[in-house]
Amino acid sequence: MSASSSRPLAGLAAAALVLGLVGAPLVASANPISTPSPTVSAAEAPLPAPATKSPSAPDSSDPTTPAATPSPSDTESPSGTPSPSGESTVDESSSPSLEESTTGRVAQDAIEVPGPSESDAPTPEVTGRAVAGASIALTKSVTPARVSQVGQVVTYHFVATNNGSVALSDVRITDELAGLTGNTCPTPGPTTGATLAPGQAVNCTARLTVTQAILDFGDIYNFATVFGSYPVPEAPDDYVGANASARVIVEQSPSIALTASVSPTGRADQGDRLRYDATATNTGNVTLTQARITSSLNALDLDCEPSARATLAPGASISCAGSYRVSSADARRGRVSNLLTARAERPFGDTSSSGDDVTDDVRLRVAVTKVADDSDPGLADTGGPALPIGLAGLVGVATGLALIRRARRV
């Protein structure tokens, strides 16, 4: 073949080589597209969705990931100027990869695969009692409403009612009042936990025997409580409760009675001894404290049994005895008067004041033979009409003096 004929063939070969180099990347980038599309560069072609997220393949669907911006070097030269060897030149070393085009925080967020957040966790249904429709009511009554004696029996009545819209289980009634006995409830009852459908109720009774401590304390006022459980979806059971109170009036009657005597009971003389005996008895229904007996005679020393300021239960007594010698003052007055007083504190009384004390008193009088008062500088008391006799003597003396004067004149 001549040199002139081989030049056209060399030109055709060079053109084919250029077309082959340029067409290869176009075919590779078009493979994921199912329908023909215009010729685009590798940077403009859509990326297939990866099976899993990896640092080398960010999720382009993530709105936080910016789209890769093609660089001028990613596309063909505008002029498509062939290299001296006859090939089109693309500077791949200056073209950034997809990872390099999404550097920084945005790129890091794009490749992370976060786990489920707290807000994504399943939320149980509302467990509040109002939403659940659970409710319970309790009533408490008592008979009799008033007590005043030891041994009286008080009966309490309890009624717990499921007044909600859901069933309740383990329903229990409790009352912390000390001394309650004889709790009776349908089976099952508060001791085992009853199950109540909406509208159902459980009835119970308990008894209290009145003791002296109860009477001393005063009115009985206390609470009873009831609790019941109900299920809550995807959570531990919740519960509802109620309470009710009842009052028993305690009629307290604090009182004390004093009896006293003295001997001898007839007329006494100065120097005689008088013996006094006194007994104070708790005649009320409550316990009295600081019980004692006092005397208006300072010289009377009372010896008491039990000792003074004793505690007296209802019906109990304190007894005192002592002796007293009749004085000259008593003889001048002609009598001995003694006021005996029984005194005690009522329950929860004010020990610093005698205004609320329980008291009773007895006055005893003994006649005494009267004697003259040695301290009187006047005439002695002879027991007769001294004034008339003295006047008669004065009149007689005056008459005698007058007769003597007349005889001298004669």
C-alpha positions as CSV (number, residue, x, y, z in Angstrom):
1,M,0.0,0.0,0.0
2,S,1.3,3.4,-0.9
3,A,1.9,6.1,1.7
4,S,-0.8,8.3,0.3
5,S,-3.4,5.5,0.6
6,S,-2.4,4.7,4.2
7,R,-3.0,8.2,5.5
8,P,-6.8,8.0,5.2
9,L,-6.8,4.7,7.1
10,A,-4.7,6.1,9.9
11,G,-7.1,9.0,10.3
12,L,-10.1,6.6,10.5
13,A,-8.3,4.6,13.1
14,A,-7.5,7.7,15.2
15,A,-11.1,8.8,15.0
16,A,-12.3,5.4,16.1
17,L,-10.0,5.4,19.0
18,V,-11.2,8.8,20.2
19,L,-14.8,7.7,20.0
20,G,-14.0,4.5,21.9
21,L,-12.4,6.4,24.8
22,V,-15.2,8.9,25.1
23,G,-18.0,6.4,24.7
24,A,-16.8,4.0,27.4
25,P,-17.8,6.2,30.4
26,L,-21.1,7.1,28.9
27,V,-22.1,3.5,28.7
28,A,-21.1,2.7,32.2
29,S,-23.1,5.6,33.7
30,A,-26.2,4.7,31.7
31,N,-26.4,1.1,32.8
32,P,-28.6,1.8,36.0
33,I,-31.2,3.7,33.9
34,S,-33.9,1.5,32.5
35,T,-34.9,4.0,29.8
36,P,-32.7,5.8,27.3
37,S,-31.6,9.2,28.4
38,P,-29.5,11.9,26.9
39,T,-25.8,11.6,27.1
40,V,-24.7,12.9,30.6
41,S,-21.4,12.9,32.4
42,A,-20.5,10.6,35.2
43,A,-21.1,13.3,37.8
44,E,-24.6,14.0,36.5
45,A,-25.7,10.4,36.4
46,P,-28.0,9.2,39.3
47,L,-26.5,6.8,41.8
48,P,-28.1,3.5,42.6
49,A,-29.5,3.1,46.1
50,P,-27.1,1.1,48.2
51,A,-28.2,-2.0,50.1
52,T,-26.6,-0.7,53.3
53,K,-25.3,2.7,54.3
54,S,-21.5,3.0,54.3
55,P,-19.0,5.8,54.4
56,S,-18.3,5.3,50.8
57,A,-21.9,5.5,49.7
58,P,-24.0,8.2,51.5
59,D,-27.7,8.1,51.2
60,S,-28.6,10.6,48.5
61,S,-32.2,10.5,49.7
62,D,-31.2,12.1,53.0
63,P,-32.4,15.7,52.9
64,T,-29.5,16.7,55.1
65,T,-26.9,15.5,52.5
66,P,-26.2,18.1,49.8
67,A,-26.1,16.9,46.2
68,A,-22.6,16.4,44.8
69,T,-21.7,19.4,42.7
70,P,-19.9,18.3,39.5
71,S,-16.6,20.0,39.0
72,P,-15.6,21.3,35.6
73,S,-13.1,18.5,35.4
74,D,-15.8,15.9,35.8
75,T,-17.2,16.7,32.3
76,E,-15.8,16.7,28.9
77,S,-13.8,19.7,27.8
78,P,-16.0,22.1,26.0
79,S,-13.9,21.9,23.0
80,G,-13.2,18.2,23.3
81,T,-9.7,18.9,22.2
82,P,-7.9,15.7,21.6
83,S,-4.5,15.1,23.1
84,P,-1.4,15.0,20.9
85,S,-1.8,11.3,20.7
86,G,-5.3,11.9,19.3
87,E,-7.3,11.0,22.5
88,S,-9.7,13.2,24.5
89,T,-8.1,14.0,27.9
90,V,-10.0,13.9,31.2
91,D,-8.0,14.9,34.3
92,E,-9.3,12.3,36.8
93,S,-6.7,13.3,39.4
94,S,-8.3,16.7,39.9
95,S,-11.9,15.3,40.1
96,P,-13.1,14.9,43.8
97,S,-14.8,11.7,44.8
98,L,-18.3,11.7,46.2
99,E,-17.0,11.3,49.8
100,E,-14.7,14.3,49.3
101,S,-17.6,16.4,48.1
102,T,-19.6,15.8,51.3
103,T,-17.0,16.4,54.0
104,G,-17.7,17.9,57.4
105,R,-20.6,17.4,59.9
106,V,-23.2,17.0,57.2
107,A,-21.4,14.1,55.6
108,Q,-20.8,12.5,59.0
109,D,-24.5,12.7,59.9
110,A,-25.4,11.2,56.6
111,I,-23.4,8.1,57.1
112,E,-24.6,7.4,60.7
113,V,-27.3,4.8,61.3
114,P,-29.0,5.9,64.5
115,G,-30.9,3.4,66.6
116,P,-34.5,3.9,67.8
117,S,-34.9,7.0,70.0
118,E,-36.9,7.2,73.2
119,S,-39.8,8.9,71.4
120,D,-39.9,5.8,69.1
121,A,-40.4,3.4,72.0
122,P,-43.9,2.0,72.5
123,T,-45.9,4.1,74.9
124,P,-48.3,2.3,77.3
125,E,-51.8,3.5,77.6
126,V,-52.6,6.2,80.2
127,T,-52.6,4.6,83.7
128,G,-54.4,7.4,85.5
129,R,-57.4,6.3,87.5
130,A,-59.8,8.8,85.8
131,V,-58.9,7.4,82.4
132,A,-59.1,3.8,83.6
133,G,-62.5,4.5,85.1
134,A,-61.6,2.9,88.5
135,S,-63.2,4.2,91.6
136,I,-64.3,2.9,95.1
137,A,-66.4,4.3,97.9
138,L,-66.5,3.5,101.6
139,T,-69.1,4.2,104.3
140,K,-68.7,3.7,108.0
141,S,-71.5,3.8,110.7
142,V,-71.7,3.0,114.3
143,T,-74.3,2.1,117.0
144,P,-74.8,3.3,119.6
145,A,-73.6,6.8,119.0
146,R,-73.0,7.5,122.8
147,V,-71.4,5.5,125.6
148,S,-70.9,6.1,129.3
149,Q,-70.1,2.8,130.9
150,V,-67.4,0.2,130.9
151,G,-68.5,-2.9,129.1
152,Q,-70.8,-1.3,126.5
153,V,-70.4,-2.8,123.0
154,V,-70.1,-0.6,120.0
155,T,-70.7,-2.1,116.5
156,Y,-69.2,-0.6,113.4
157,H,-70.6,-1.2,109.9
158,F,-68.5,-0.9,106.8
159,V,-69.7,-0.9,103.1
160,A,-67.2,-0.7,100.3
161,T,-68.7,-0.2,96.8
162,N,-67.1,-0.4,93.4
163,N,-68.6,2.7,91.9
164,G,-66.3,2.7,88.8
165,S,-66.5,1.1,85.4
166,V,-63.7,-1.6,85.8
167,A,-63.5,-4.6,88.0
168,L,-61.4,-4.3,91.2
169,S,-59.5,-7.1,92.9
170,D,-57.9,-7.6,96.3
171,V,-60.3,-5.2,97.9
172,R,-59.5,-4.8,101.6
173,I,-61.0,-2.7,104.4
174,T,-58.8,-1.8,107.4
175,D,-59.4,0.1,110.6
176,E,-56.5,0.8,112.9
177,L,-58.8,1.4,116.0
178,A,-57.3,-0.5,118.9
179,G,-59.6,-3.1,120.4
180,L,-61.7,-3.9,117.4
181,T,-62.8,-7.6,117.4
182,G,-65.1,-9.9,115.6
183,N,-64.5,-8.7,112.1
184,T,-67.1,-10.4,109.9
185,C,-67.2,-10.1,106.1
186,P,-68.6,-12.2,103.2
187,T,-66.0,-14.7,101.8
188,P,-63.8,-13.6,100.2
189,G,-63.5,-10.5,102.4
190,P,-61.0,-7.9,103.6
191,T,-58.8,-10.6,105.2
192,T,-58.3,-12.3,101.8
193,G,-59.1,-9.6,99.4
194,A,-62.5,-9.4,97.6
195,T,-63.1,-9.0,93.9
196,L,-65.8,-6.5,93.0
197,A,-67.4,-6.0,89.6
198,P,-68.7,-2.5,88.8
199,G,-71.6,-1.8,91.1
200,Q,-70.9,-4.6,93.6
201,A,-70.3,-4.0,97.3
202,V,-68.8,-5.8,100.3
203,N,-70.3,-5.4,103.8
204,C,-68.4,-5.9,107.0
205,T,-68.9,-5.4,110.8
206,A,-66.5,-5.1,113.7
207,R,-67.1,-4.6,117.5
208,L,-65.5,-2.5,120.2
209,T,-65.9,-3.1,123.9
210,V,-65.7,0.1,125.9
211,T,-62.9,0.1,128.5
212,Q,-62.0,2.5,131.3
213,A,-59.2,3.9,129.1
214,I,-61.7,4.7,126.4
215,L,-63.9,6.6,128.9
216,D,-61.0,8.5,130.3
217,F,-59.7,9.4,126.8
218,G,-63.0,10.8,125.6
219,D,-64.8,10.7,122.2
220,I,-63.8,7.9,119.8
221,Y,-63.1,9.4,116.3
222,N,-61.2,7.4,113.8
223,F,-60.9,6.5,110.1
224,A,-61.3,3.3,108.1
225,T,-59.7,2.8,104.7
226,V,-60.3,0.6,101.7
227,F,-58.0,-0.2,98.7
228,G,-58.6,-2.1,95.5
229,S,-56.4,-3.0,92.5
230,Y,-57.1,-2.8,88.8
231,P,-55.0,-3.8,85.8
232,V,-53.2,-1.3,83.6
233,P,-52.1,-2.3,80.1
234,E,-48.3,-2.8,79.8
235,A,-47.7,-1.6,83.4
236,P,-48.0,-2.8,87.0
237,D,-51.5,-2.8,88.5
238,D,-52.7,0.5,89.9
239,Y,-55.0,0.9,92.8
240,V,-57.8,3.2,94.1
241,G,-58.7,3.9,97.7
242,A,-61.2,5.7,100.0
243,N,-61.7,6.4,103.6
244,A,-64.6,7.1,106.0
245,S,-64.9,8.1,109.6
246,A,-67.3,7.6,112.5
247,R,-67.6,9.3,115.9
248,V,-68.7,7.9,119.2
249,I,-69.5,10.4,121.9
250,V,-68.2,9.5,125.3
251,E,-70.2,11.0,128.1
252,Q,-67.8,11.7,130.9
253,S,-69.1,12.4,134.4
254,P,-66.3,13.2,136.8
255,S,-67.4,13.6,140.4
256,I,-66.2,12.9,144.0
257,A,-68.2,12.5,147.2
258,L,-66.9,13.2,150.8
259,T,-68.2,11.7,154.0
260,A,-66.8,12.9,157.4
261,S,-67.4,12.5,161.1
262,V,-66.0,13.8,164.5
263,S,-66.0,12.4,168.0
264,P,-67.0,13.0,170.7
265,T,-70.2,14.5,169.3
266,G,-71.4,16.2,172.5
267,R,-70.0,19.3,174.3
268,A,-66.2,19.5,174.6
269,D,-64.0,21.3,177.0
270,Q,-60.8,23.1,176.5
271,G,-57.9,20.6,176.2
272,D,-60.1,17.8,174.9
273,R,-59.1,15.8,171.8
274,L,-61.4,15.6,168.8
275,R,-61.0,12.7,166.3
276,Y,-61.9,13.3,162.6
277,D,-62.4,10.7,160.0
278,A,-63.1,11.5,156.3
279,T,-63.5,9.4,153.1
280,A,-63.5,10.7,149.5
281,T,-65.0,8.4,146.9
282,N,-64.8,8.6,143.1
283,T,-68.5,8.6,142.2
284,G,-68.0,9.4,138.5
285,N,-67.3,7.2,135.5
286,V,-63.7,8.5,134.8
287,T,-60.4,8.1,136.6
288,L,-59.5,11.0,139.0
289,T,-55.9,11.9,139.8
290,Q,-54.3,14.0,142.6
291,A,-57.1,13.1,145.0
292,R,-56.7,14.5,148.5
293,I,-58.6,15.7,151.6
294,T,-57.8,19.0,153.3
295,S,-58.9,20.6,156.5
296,S,-59.5,24.2,157.6
297,L,-57.9,23.5,161.0
298,N,-54.2,24.0,160.6
299,A,-53.5,22.0,163.7
300,L,-55.3,19.0,162.3
301,D,-52.8,16.6,160.7
302,L,-54.6,14.1,158.5
303,D,-53.0,10.7,157.8
304,C,-54.5,9.3,154.5
305,E,-54.7,5.8,152.9
306,P,-53.7,5.6,150.2
307,S,-51.3,8.5,150.4
308,A,-52.5,12.0,149.6
309,R,-52.8,12.9,145.9
310,A,-53.9,9.4,145.0
311,T,-55.3,8.2,141.7
312,L,-58.9,7.0,142.0
313,A,-60.7,4.8,139.5
314,P,-64.5,5.0,139.6
315,G,-65.7,3.6,142.9
316,A,-62.3,3.8,144.6
317,S,-61.7,5.9,147.8
318,I,-59.2,7.7,149.8
319,S,-59.6,7.8,153.6
320,C,-58.0,10.1,156.1
321,A,-58.0,10.4,159.9
322,G,-56.5,12.8,162.5
323,S,-57.0,14.3,166.0
324,Y,-57.3,17.9,167.2
325,R,-56.9,19.4,170.7
326,V,-59.5,22.0,171.7
327,S,-57.7,25.3,172.3
328,S,-58.4,28.2,174.6
329,A,-59.5,30.2,171.6
330,D,-62.0,27.6,170.9
331,A,-63.2,27.8,174.5
332,R,-63.6,31.5,174.3
333,R,-65.6,31.1,171.0
334,G,-67.6,28.3,172.5
335,R,-67.2,26.0,169.4
336,V,-64.8,24.2,167.0
337,S,-65.7,24.5,163.3
338,N,-63.9,22.5,160.7
339,L,-64.3,22.5,156.9
340,L,-63.1,19.3,155.2
341,T,-62.7,19.3,151.4
342,A,-62.1,16.5,148.9
343,R,-60.4,17.6,145.7
344,A,-59.2,15.8,142.6
345,E,-58.2,16.4,138.9
346,R,-60.4,15.3,136.1
347,P,-58.9,13.6,132.9
348,F,-56.8,16.0,131.0
349,G,-57.4,18.7,133.6
350,D,-55.2,21.7,134.3
351,T,-53.0,20.8,137.2
352,S,-51.7,24.4,137.5
353,S,-55.2,25.7,138.3
354,S,-57.9,24.5,140.8
355,G,-60.7,26.0,138.8
356,D,-61.6,22.8,137.0
357,D,-61.0,20.5,140.0
358,V,-63.7,18.0,141.1
359,T,-64.6,18.9,144.7
360,D,-66.9,18.1,147.6
361,D,-66.9,19.4,151.2
362,V,-68.4,18.8,154.6
363,R,-68.5,21.2,157.6
364,L,-68.4,19.7,161.1
365,R,-69.1,21.8,164.4
366,V,-68.5,20.8,168.0
367,A,-69.8,23.0,171.0
368,V,-67.1,23.9,173.6
369,T,-67.7,25.0,177.2
370,K,-67.0,28.7,177.3
371,V,-64.5,30.3,179.7
372,A,-63.5,33.9,180.6
373,D,-61.1,35.6,178.5
374,D,-57.9,36.1,180.7
375,S,-56.7,38.9,178.5
376,D,-59.8,41.2,179.4
377,P,-58.8,43.9,181.9
378,G,-62.4,44.6,183.0
379,L,-64.5,42.8,185.6
380,A,-64.4,39.1,185.8
381,D,-67.2,37.2,184.3
382,T,-69.2,35.8,187.3
383,G,-71.9,34.5,185.1
384,G,-74.6,36.9,186.8
385,P,-76.2,40.3,186.0
386,A,-73.1,42.5,187.0
387,L,-74.4,45.8,185.6
388,P,-77.7,46.1,187.6
389,I,-76.0,45.2,190.9
390,G,-73.3,47.8,190.4
391,L,-75.8,50.5,189.7
392,A,-77.8,49.6,192.9
393,G,-74.7,49.8,195.0
394,L,-73.9,53.2,193.6
395,V,-77.4,54.4,194.4
396,G,-77.1,53.1,198.0
397,V,-73.8,54.8,198.6
398,A,-75.2,58.1,197.4
399,T,-78.2,57.8,199.7
400,G,-76.1,57.1,202.7
401,L,-73.9,60.2,202.1
402,A,-77.0,62.4,201.8
403,L,-78.4,61.1,205.2
404,I,-75.1,61.8,206.9
405,R,-75.0,65.4,205.7
406,R,-78.5,66.0,207.0
407,A,-77.8,64.6,210.5
408,R,-74.9,67.0,210.9
409,R,-77.0,70.1,210.1
410,V,-79.4,69.2,212.8
